[in-house]
Amino acid sequence: MHLRAAHVDGPGRKARGRWRGLLAAVVLAAGAAMPAGAVITTVSDNGGVYAISLRVGSLSGVDTVAFSVTGNNAGLTPTAVTGSQTIDVSVTPIRPTTSSATARPVTLKVDSLAGLPCQSGSCTGTTIPFSQITWVASNNGNAASGDIQSGRFNDTNNQQIASFNANATFCSFWLIFCLGYTYQSNAMNATRLQFSYDNDVVYPAGNYKGTVRFTASME
């Protein structure tokens, strides 16, 4: 997640075995703004290799989430600021069609360590920590399913926000015992995240920008 004054950018990145995605956002303090999606379903396996894809936001282009801290809300009694749009996050692992039932744990982590350093204005030298940003997850499964739950960035480089088993193997033909199996994989399908900036600390006025990196991996 990349934070930029009054908006959030969210391109998805795809890679084999390990995927990374970026989401951008921005914060303007004291006349500022800050930027800061899913049900576990099954997908059919295909091909002869293991692979995993991660999507953060739109399929193409950059998503923008705006947070504007202005007027009375930049004073002594500020209130939290909600982003202008939601961001969807999807993780899709694929196993070979001849895969066994060996467990394949999938994890989704975020890196928010760098915070949001001042870009312009009278805030030179100031960095807003990402722990000032929370999210509310919707279109998601419960915690037991391994889906993303509502939470807060913790200013570390390896915060785990989701974990589930890719395996979803079903018996396709029963005759006292199973005579055949259908191999599929569990996937996280468009968990929706709504971000919010706490706005409970008075920072110097300016434009702050930082990046949160999403990484999905399958063992």
Contacts in CASP RR format, 6 or more apart in sequence:
PFRMAT RR
TARGET T0000
AUTHOR 0000-0000-0000
METHOD contacts of the structure
MODEL  1
MHLRAAHVDGPGRKARGRWRGLLAAVVLAAGAAMPAGAVITTVSDNGGVY
AISLRVGSLSGVDTVAFSVTGNNAGLTPTAVTGSQTIDVSVTPIRPTTSS
ATARPVTLKVDSLAGLPCQSGSCTGTTIPFSQITWVASNNGNAASGDIQS
GRFNDTNNQQIASFNANATFCSFWLIFCLGYTYQSNAMNATRLQFSYDND
VVYPAGNYKGTVRFTASME
1 8 0 8 1.000
1 10 0 8 1.000
1 22 0 8 1.000
1 23 0 8 1.000
1 24 0 8 1.000
1 25 0 8 1.000
1 35 0 8 1.000
1 36 0 8 1.000
1 56 0 8 1.000
1 87 0 8 1.000
1 110 0 8 1.000
1 112 0 8 1.000
1 211 0 8 1.000
1 212 0 8 1.000
1 213 0 8 1.000
1 214 0 8 1.000
2 8 0 8 1.000
2 9 0 8 1.000
2 10 0 8 1.000
2 22 0 8 1.000
2 23 0 8 1.000
2 24 0 8 1.000
2 25 0 8 1.000
2 209 0 8 1.000
2 210 0 8 1.000
2 211 0 8 1.000
2 212 0 8 1.000
3 24 0 8 1.000
3 25 0 8 1.000
3 26 0 8 1.000
3 27 0 8 1.000
3 34 0 8 1.000
3 35 0 8 1.000
3 36 0 8 1.000
3 115 0 8 1.000
3 116 0 8 1.000
3 130 0 8 1.000
3 133 0 8 1.000
3 208 0 8 1.000
3 209 0 8 1.000
3 210 0 8 1.000
3 211 0 8 1.000
3 212 0 8 1.000
4 24 0 8 1.000
4 25 0 8 1.000
4 26 0 8 1.000
4 35 0 8 1.000
4 119 0 8 1.000
4 207 0 8 1.000
4 209 0 8 1.000
4 210 0 8 1.000
5 26 0 8 1.000
5 27 0 8 1.000
5 28 0 8 1.000
5 32 0 8 1.000
5 33 0 8 1.000
5 119 0 8 1.000
5 120 0 8 1.000
5 206 0 8 1.000
5 207 0 8 1.000
5 208 0 8 1.000
5 209 0 8 1.000
6 26 0 8 1.000
6 28 0 8 1.000
6 33 0 8 1.000
6 35 0 8 1.000
6 66 0 8 1.000
6 67 0 8 1.000
6 68 0 8 1.000
7 24 0 8 1.000
7 25 0 8 1.000
7 26 0 8 1.000
7 33 0 8 1.000
7 35 0 8 1.000
7 64 0 8 1.000
7 65 0 8 1.000
7 66 0 8 1.000
7 84 0 8 1.000
8 23 0 8 1.000
8 24 0 8 1.000
8 25 0 8 1.000
8 26 0 8 1.000
8 35 0 8 1.000
8 36 0 8 1.000
8 63 0 8 1.000
8 64 0 8 1.000
8 65 0 8 1.000
8 66 0 8 1.000
8 83 0 8 1.000
8 87 0 8 1.000
8 195 0 8 1.000
9 22 0 8 1.000
9 23 0 8 1.000
9 24 0 8 1.000
9 25 0 8 1.000
9 62 0 8 1.000
9 63 0 8 1.000
9 64 0 8 1.000
10 21 0 8 1.000
10 22 0 8 1.000
10 23 0 8 1.000
10 24 0 8 1.000
10 56 0 8 1.000
10 57 0 8 1.000
10 58 0 8 1.000
10 61 0 8 1.000
10 62 0 8 1.000
10 63 0 8 1.000
10 87 0 8 1.000
11 21 0 8 1.000
11 22 0 8 1.000
11 56 0 8 1.000
11 57 0 8 1.000
11 58 0 8 1.000
11 60 0 8 1.000
11 61 0 8 1.000
11 62 0 8 1.000
11 63 0 8 1.000
12 21 0 8 1.000
12 22 0 8 1.000
12 54 0 8 1.000
12 55 0 8 1.000
12 56 0 8 1.000
12 57 0 8 1.000
13 19 0 8 1.000
13 20 0 8 1.000
13 21 0 8 1.000
13 22 0 8 1.000
13 54 0 8 1.000
13 56 0 8 1.000
14 53 0 8 1.000
14 54 0 8 1.000
14 55 0 8 1.000
16 49 0 8 1.000
16 51 0 8 1.000
16 52 0 8 1.000
17 50 0 8 1.000
17 51 0 8 1.000
17 52 0 8 1.000
17 217 0 8 1.000
17 218 0 8 1.000
18 52 0 8 1.000
18 215 0 8 1.000
18 216 0 8 1.000
18 217 0 8 1.000
18 218 0 8 1.000
19 52 0 8 1.000
19 53 0 8 1.000
19 54 0 8 1.000
19 91 0 8 1.000
19 215 0 8 1.000
19 216 0 8 1.000
19 217 0 8 1.000
20 54 0 8 1.000
20 213 0 8 1.000
20 214 0 8 1.000
20 215 0 8 1.000
20 216 0 8 1.000
21 54 0 8 1.000
21 56 0 8 1.000
21 213 0 8 1.000
21 214 0 8 1.000
21 215 0 8 1.000
22 56 0 8 1.000
22 211 0 8 1.000
22 212 0 8 1.000
22 213 0 8 1.000
22 214 0 8 1.000
23 36 0 8 1.000
23 56 0 8 1.000
23 57 0 8 1.000
23 63 0 8 1.000
23 87 0 8 1.000
23 212 0 8 1.000
23 214 0 8 1.000
24 35 0 8 1.000
24 62 0 8 1.000
24 63 0 8 1.000
24 64 0 8 1.000
24 209 0 8 1.000
24 210 0 8 1.000
24 211 0 8 1.000
25 34 0 8 1.000
25 35 0 8 1.000
25 36 0 8 1.000
25 65 0 8 1.000
25 67 0 8 1.000
25 133 0 8 1.000
25 195 0 8 1.000
25 210 0 8 1.000
25 212 0 8 1.000
26 33 0 8 1.000
26 34 0 8 1.000
26 35 0 8 1.000
26 66 0 8 1.000
26 67 0 8 1.000
26 116 0 8 1.000
26 207 0 8 1.000
26 208 0 8 1.000
26 209 0 8 1.000
26 210 0 8 1.000
27 33 0 8 1.000
27 34 0 8 1.000
27 35 0 8 1.000
27 67 0 8 1.000
27 69 0 8 1.000
27 116 0 8 1.000
27 128 0 8 1.000
27 132 0 8 1.000
27 197 0 8 1.000
27 207 0 8 1.000
27 208 0 8 1.000
27 209 0 8 1.000
28 34 0 8 1.000
28 67 0 8 1.000
28 68 0 8 1.000
28 69 0 8 1.000
28 70 0 8 1.000
28 205 0 8 1.000
28 206 0 8 1.000
28 207 0 8 1.000
28 208 0 8 1.000
29 69 0 8 1.000
29 74 0 8 1.000
29 123 0 8 1.000
29 128 0 8 1.000
29 202 0 8 1.000
29 203 0 8 1.000
29 204 0 8 1.000
29 205 0 8 1.000
29 206 0 8 1.000
29 208 0 8 1.000
30 69 0 8 1.000
30 74 0 8 1.000
30 75 0 8 1.000
30 202 0 8 1.000
30 203 0 8 1.000
30 204 0 8 1.000
30 205 0 8 1.000
30 206 0 8 1.000
31 68 0 8 1.000
31 69 0 8 1.000
31 70 0 8 1.000
31 71 0 8 1.000
31 74 0 8 1.000
31 205 0 8 1.000
31 206 0 8 1.000
32 68 0 8 1.000
32 69 0 8 1.000
32 70 0 8 1.000
32 74 0 8 1.000
32 203 0 8 1.000
32 205 0 8 1.000
32 206 0 8 1.000
32 207 0 8 1.000
32 208 0 8 1.000
33 66 0 8 1.000
33 67 0 8 1.000
33 68 0 8 1.000
33 69 0 8 1.000
33 70 0 8 1.000
33 81 0 8 1.000
33 197 0 8 1.000
34 67 0 8 1.000
34 69 0 8 1.000
34 81 0 8 1.000
34 116 0 8 1.000
34 128 0 8 1.000
34 132 0 8 1.000
34 133 0 8 1.000
34 197 0 8 1.000
34 199 0 8 1.000
34 208 0 8 1.000
35 64 0 8 1.000
35 65 0 8 1.000
35 66 0 8 1.000
35 67 0 8 1.000
35 83 0 8 1.000
35 195 0 8 1.000
35 197 0 8 1.000
36 65 0 8 1.000
36 67 0 8 1.000
36 83 0 8 1.000
36 87 0 8 1.000
36 133 0 8 1.000
36 135 0 8 1.000
36 195 0 8 1.000
36 196 0 8 1.000
36 197 0 8 1.000
37 86 0 8 1.000
37 87 0 8 1.000
37 88 0 8 1.000
37 89 0 8 1.000
37 90 0 8 1.000
37 137 0 8 1.000
37 138 0 8 1.000
37 139 0 8 1.000
37 140 0 8 1.000
37 148 0 8 1.000
37 190 0 8 1.000
37 191 0 8 1.000
37 192 0 8 1.000
37 193 0 8 1.000
38 88 0 8 1.000
38 89 0 8 1.000
38 90 0 8 1.000
38 137 0 8 1.000
38 139 0 8 1.000
38 140 0 8 1.000
38 141 0 8 1.000
38 147 0 8 1.000
38 148 0 8 1.000
38 188 0 8 1.000
38 189 0 8 1.000
38 190 0 8 1.000
38 191 0 8 1.000
38 192 0 8 1.000
39 139 0 8 1.000
39 140 0 8 1.000
39 141 0 8 1.000
39 147 0 8 1.000
39 188 0 8 1.000
39 189 0 8 1.000
39 190 0 8 1.000
39 191 0 8 1.000
40 141 0 8 1.000
40 145 0 8 1.000
40 146 0 8 1.000
40 147 0 8 1.000
40 164 0 8 1.000
40 186 0 8 1.000
40 187 0 8 1.000
40 188 0 8 1.000
40 189 0 8 1.000
41 186 0 8 1.000
41 187 0 8 1.000
41 189 0 8 1.000
42 168 0 8 1.000
42 184 0 8 1.000
42 185 0 8 1.000
42 186 0 8 1.000
42 187 0 8 1.000
43 92 0 8 1.000
43 94 0 8 1.000
43 184 0 8 1.000
43 185 0 8 1.000
43 187 0 8 1.000
44 184 0 8 1.000
45 94 0 8 1.000
45 95 0 8 1.000
45 96 0 8 1.000
45 97 0 8 1.000
45 99 0 8 1.000
45 183 0 8 1.000
45 184 0 8 1.000
45 185 0 8 1.000
46 94 0 8 1.000
46 97 0 8 1.000
47 94 0 8 1.000
47 96 0 8 1.000
47 97 0 8 1.000
48 96 0 8 1.000
48 97 0 8 1.000
48 98 0 8 1.000
49 96 0 8 1.000
50 93 0 8 1.000
50 94 0 8 1.000
50 95 0 8 1.000
50 96 0 8 1.000
50 104 0 8 1.000
50 218 0 8 1.000
51 93 0 8 1.000
51 94 0 8 1.000
52 91 0 8 1.000
52 92 0 8 1.000
52 93 0 8 1.000
52 94 0 8 1.000
52 106 0 8 1.000
52 166 0 8 1.000
52 216 0 8 1.000
52 217 0 8 1.000
52 218 0 8 1.000
53 90 0 8 1.000
53 91 0 8 1.000
53 92 0 8 1.000
53 216 0 8 1.000
54 89 0 8 1.000
54 90 0 8 1.000
54 91 0 8 1.000
54 108 0 8 1.000
54 214 0 8 1.000
54 215 0 8 1.000
54 216 0 8 1.000
55 88 0 8 1.000
55 89 0 8 1.000
55 90 0 8 1.000
55 91 0 8 1.000
55 92 0 8 1.000
56 87 0 8 1.000
56 88 0 8 1.000
56 89 0 8 1.000
56 214 0 8 1.000
57 63 0 8 1.000
57 87 0 8 1.000
57 88 0 8 1.000
57 89 0 8 1.000
63 85 0 8 1.000
63 87 0 8 1.000
64 84 0 8 1.000
64 85 0 8 1.000
65 83 0 8 1.000
65 84 0 8 1.000
65 85 0 8 1.000
65 87 0 8 1.000
65 195 0 8 1.000
66 83 0 8 1.000
66 84 0 8 1.000
67 81 0 8 1.000
67 82 0 8 1.000
67 83 0 8 1.000
67 84 0 8 1.000
67 195 0 8 1.000
67 197 0 8 1.000
68 81 0 8 1.000
69 78 0 8 1.000
69 81 0 8 1.000
69 197 0 8 1.000
69 199 0 8 1.000
73 79 0 8 1.000
73 81 0 8 1.000
73 199 0 8 1.000
74 202 0 8 1.000
74 205 0 8 1.000
75 202 0 8 1.000
76 202 0 8 1.000
78 199 0 8 1.000
78 200 0 8 1.000
78 202 0 8 1.000
79 199 0 8 1.000
80 196 0 8 1.000
80 197 0 8 1.000
80 198 0 8 1.000
80 199 0 8 1.000
80 200 0 8 1.000
81 196 0 8 1.000
81 197 0 8 1.000
81 199 0 8 1.000
82 194 0 8 1.000
82 195 0 8 1.000
82 196 0 8 1.000
83 194 0 8 1.000
83 195 0 8 1.000
83 196 0 8 1.000
83 197 0 8 1.000
86 138 0 8 1.000
86 192 0 8 1.000
86 193 0 8 1.000
86 194 0 8 1.000
87 192 0 8 1.000
87 193 0 8 1.000
87 195 0 8 1.000
88 139 0 8 1.000
88 190 0 8 1.000
88 191 0 8 1.000
88 192 0 8 1.000
88 193 0 8 1.000
89 108 0 8 1.000
89 148 0 8 1.000
89 188 0 8 1.000
89 190 0 8 1.000
89 191 0 8 1.000
89 193 0 8 1.000
89 214 0 8 1.000
90 187 0 8 1.000
90 188 0 8 1.000
90 189 0 8 1.000
90 190 0 8 1.000
90 191 0 8 1.000
91 106 0 8 1.000
91 108 0 8 1.000
91 162 0 8 1.000
91 187 0 8 1.000
91 188 0 8 1.000
91 216 0 8 1.000
92 185 0 8 1.000
92 187 0 8 1.000
92 188 0 8 1.000
92 189 0 8 1.000
93 104 0 8 1.000
93 106 0 8 1.000
93 166 0 8 1.000
93 185 0 8 1.000
93 186 0 8 1.000
93 187 0 8 1.000
93 218 0 8 1.000
94 185 0 8 1.000
95 104 0 8 1.000
95 166 0 8 1.000
95 167 0 8 1.000
95 183 0 8 1.000
95 185 0 8 1.000
96 183 0 8 1.000
97 183 0 8 1.000
98 183 0 8 1.000
99 167 0 8 1.000
99 169 0 8 1.000
99 183 0 8 1.000
101 167 0 8 1.000
101 169 0 8 1.000
101 181 0 8 1.000
102 167 0 8 1.000
103 165 0 8 1.000
103 167 0 8 1.000
104 165 0 8 1.000
104 166 0 8 1.000
104 167 0 8 1.000
104 185 0 8 1.000
104 218 0 8 1.000
104 219 0 8 1.000
105 163 0 8 1.000
105 164 0 8 1.000
105 165 0 8 1.000
105 166 0 8 1.000
105 218 0 8 1.000
105 219 0 8 1.000
106 162 0 8 1.000
106 163 0 8 1.000
106 164 0 8 1.000
106 165 0 8 1.000
106 166 0 8 1.000
106 186 0 8 1.000
106 216 0 8 1.000
106 217 0 8 1.000
106 218 0 8 1.000
106 219 0 8 1.000
107 160 0 8 1.000
107 162 0 8 1.000
107 163 0 8 1.000
107 216 0 8 1.000
107 217 0 8 1.000
108 148 0 8 1.000
108 160 0 8 1.000
108 161 0 8 1.000
108 162 0 8 1.000
108 163 0 8 1.000
108 188 0 8 1.000
108 214 0 8 1.000
108 215 0 8 1.000
108 216 0 8 1.000
109 158 0 8 1.000
109 159 0 8 1.000
109 160 0 8 1.000
109 161 0 8 1.000
109 214 0 8 1.000
109 215 0 8 1.000
109 217 0 8 1.000
110 153 0 8 1.000
110 159 0 8 1.000
110 161 0 8 1.000
110 212 0 8 1.000
110 213 0 8 1.000
110 214 0 8 1.000
110 215 0 8 1.000
111 156 0 8 1.000
111 157 0 8 1.000
111 158 0 8 1.000
111 159 0 8 1.000
111 212 0 8 1.000
111 213 0 8 1.000
111 215 0 8 1.000
112 130 0 8 1.000
112 131 0 8 1.000
112 153 0 8 1.000
112 154 0 8 1.000
112 155 0 8 1.000
112 156 0 8 1.000
112 157 0 8 1.000
112 159 0 8 1.000
112 212 0 8 1.000
113 155 0 8 1.000
113 156 0 8 1.000
113 157 0 8 1.000
114 210 0 8 1.000
114 211 0 8 1.000
115 127 0 8 1.000
115 128 0 8 1.000
115 129 0 8 1.000
115 130 0 8 1.000
115 155 0 8 1.000
115 210 0 8 1.000
116 127 0 8 1.000
116 128 0 8 1.000
116 129 0 8 1.000
116 130 0 8 1.000
116 208 0 8 1.000
116 209 0 8 1.000
116 210 0 8 1.000
117 125 0 8 1.000
117 126 0 8 1.000
117 127 0 8 1.000
117 208 0 8 1.000
117 209 0 8 1.000
117 210 0 8 1.000
118 124 0 8 1.000
118 125 0 8 1.000
118 126 0 8 1.000
118 127 0 8 1.000
118 204 0 8 1.000
118 206 0 8 1.000
118 207 0 8 1.000
118 208 0 8 1.000
119 206 0 8 1.000
119 207 0 8 1.000
119 208 0 8 1.000
119 209 0 8 1.000
120 206 0 8 1.000
120 207 0 8 1.000
121 204 0 8 1.000
121 205 0 8 1.000
121 206 0 8 1.000
121 207 0 8 1.000
122 204 0 8 1.000
122 205 0 8 1.000
122 206 0 8 1.000
123 203 0 8 1.000
123 204 0 8 1.000
123 205 0 8 1.000
123 206 0 8 1.000
123 207 0 8 1.000
123 208 0 8 1.000
126 203 0 8 1.000
126 204 0 8 1.000
126 208 0 8 1.000
127 208 0 8 1.000
128 201 0 8 1.000
128 203 0 8 1.000
128 208 0 8 1.000
129 155 0 8 1.000
130 153 0 8 1.000
130 154 0 8 1.000
130 155 0 8 1.000
130 210 0 8 1.000
130 212 0 8 1.000
131 152 0 8 1.000
131 153 0 8 1.000
131 154 0 8 1.000
131 155 0 8 1.000
132 197 0 8 1.000
132 198 0 8 1.000
132 199 0 8 1.000
132 200 0 8 1.000
132 201 0 8 1.000
133 152 0 8 1.000
133 153 0 8 1.000
133 195 0 8 1.000
133 196 0 8 1.000
133 197 0 8 1.000
133 198 0 8 1.000
134 150 0 8 1.000
134 151 0 8 1.000
134 152 0 8 1.000
134 153 0 8 1.000
134 195 0 8 1.000
134 196 0 8 1.000
134 198 0 8 1.000
135 150 0 8 1.000
135 151 0 8 1.000
135 152 0 8 1.000
135 193 0 8 1.000
135 194 0 8 1.000
135 195 0 8 1.000
135 196 0 8 1.000
136 150 0 8 1.000
136 151 0 8 1.000
136 193 0 8 1.000
136 194 0 8 1.000
136 196 0 8 1.000
137 147 0 8 1.000
137 148 0 8 1.000
137 149 0 8 1.000
137 150 0 8 1.000
137 151 0 8 1.000
137 191 0 8 1.000
137 192 0 8 1.000
137 193 0 8 1.000
138 191 0 8 1.000
138 192 0 8 1.000
138 194 0 8 1.000
139 190 0 8 1.000
139 191 0 8 1.000
139 192 0 8 1.000
140 147 0 8 1.000
140 148 0 8 1.000
140 149 0 8 1.000
140 191 0 8 1.000
140 192 0 8 1.000
141 147 0 8 1.000
143 149 0 8 1.000
145 164 0 8 1.000
146 162 0 8 1.000
146 163 0 8 1.000
146 164 0 8 1.000
147 162 0 8 1.000
147 164 0 8 1.000
147 188 0 8 1.000
147 191 0 8 1.000
148 161 0 8 1.000
148 162 0 8 1.000
148 188 0 8 1.000
148 191 0 8 1.000
148 193 0 8 1.000
149 161 0 8 1.000
151 161 0 8 1.000
153 159 0 8 1.000
153 212 0 8 1.000
162 188 0 8 1.000
162 191 0 8 1.000
164 186 0 8 1.000
164 188 0 8 1.000
165 186 0 8 1.000
166 185 0 8 1.000
166 186 0 8 1.000
166 218 0 8 1.000
167 185 0 8 1.000
167 186 0 8 1.000
168 184 0 8 1.000
168 185 0 8 1.000
168 186 0 8 1.000
169 181 0 8 1.000
169 182 0 8 1.000
169 183 0 8 1.000
169 184 0 8 1.000
170 181 0 8 1.000
170 182 0 8 1.000
170 184 0 8 1.000
171 178 0 8 1.000
171 180 0 8 1.000
171 181 0 8 1.000
171 182 0 8 1.000
172 180 0 8 1.000
172 181 0 8 1.000
172 182 0 8 1.000
173 179 0 8 1.000
173 180 0 8 1.000
END
